[in-house]
Amino acid sequence: MSFLQNILSAFRPQQESDPLQSLTVCTYGQAASGIEADEAKSVIEWIALSLKVAGCTTDSHLFWVHPDGQLTKELRRLYRKGEPVLGYRLGDRMAPAPEGMYWRMVTEHPSTRIYQLEPKDE
């Protein structure tokens, strides 16, 4: 089961004063993506809240641009560290995933533009 599933539970009142305080969502290529600041903020807040609800305590990583070359190497390194790696689809299709992996659509987000990097079953 994905850590982003059951997002509806995210709307329950939180006991903490700032439920997102300890979470970090590192972003890559936001300026080059052309996405509006308000939309980017909304997506990042949704991801942080989803991770918090799922009990995730590690950094997560959101790629706004299609990773290639050096970014693909970074994407693989982050995944091997066990940190959530997400991508935001800007066009009609998500960029190809690194070899042996695939992008799974995160259907819990209303835009259906957020994808999570996962290993292919062998």
N, C-alpha and C positions, 0 to 999 in steps of 0.2 A: 504494500500500500504506500502510495506517495506521501511525502510529508506535507504536500499542499492540499491533500484531500480533506474533506469535511470542513471546508472553509466557513460554512455557516456558523460554526461554533465561535468564529472570530468576532461575531457581533454581540457576544455576551459581555456584560460589564466586567471590566478588569479590576482586580484588587489593588494593583500597583498604581502609583501616581503617573508613571510614564512607562507603559508596557513595551515601548520600542527602545528604551534607553540603552540596553546592553547589546543590541543587534547592529551589525554593520552590513550594508549592501554596497559592495564595491561595484562601480559601473565602468564600462569600457566603451568608448566611442560615442558617448551621448552627444557631444557637440557636432560630430560629423554626421550624425543620423538625421538631423533636421527636425527631430521631434520637438514639439512645443514644451516649454518648461512645466506648465501646469499638468500636462498629460504625463510627463516623465515623473513628476513628483507623486502623482496619484498611483502610478504603477509601482514605484519604489515603496511607498507606504503600504500598499496592498501586500507586496512580497514580504516586507518586514513583519507585518501583522500575521500573515500566514505562517511564517517561520516561527514566530513566537508561540502561536497556538499549537504548533506541532512539536514544541519543545526543543527546537533547534537552538544551539548556543554558539555555533561556529559562524565565521564570516560566510556570506554568500556572494555570488558574483553574477552580474547581469551584463550581458553583451548586447549593446544596441546596434552594432554593426555586424556584418557578416565576418566572422573570424576567418582569417586566412594567414598563411605564413607564420610569423612570430606569434600572432594572437592564438592560432590553433595550438601551438606548443604550450602557451600559457594556459589555455583552456584544459588541455590534457593534464598538465601539472596540477592545476587546482582540483580537478576531479580526483586524481590519485591521492590528494591530501584528504579526501573525504568531505570537501566543502561543496555545498549545493552550487551548481553551475546552471544558469538560466540564460535564455536568449529571447530577444524581442523581435518578432518578424515584422520587417518594414514593408516588404512587397507582397507578392502573391505566394511566395514559397520561402521556407526557412533555408538558410545556407546549409550546404552539406555538412554532416557531422564528421568528426575525425574517424579514421578507420576503426572498426570494431565497436562503434557507438552509434546512437541515433538520438534525434530530438523527439521527445514525447510532448504532445500538446497538453498544456495545463488547462483543462476544460473548466476548472472552477472560476477562472477569471473571465468576465463577460466579453472581453475583446477577442478571445481565442487567439491572441498574438504572442502569448508567453509560452515558452517551451523549456523543458528540463532535459539536460543531457543525461543519458543513461546508457549502460553497456548493452550490447546486443547479446541475446542468449546464444550460447555456443552450441 
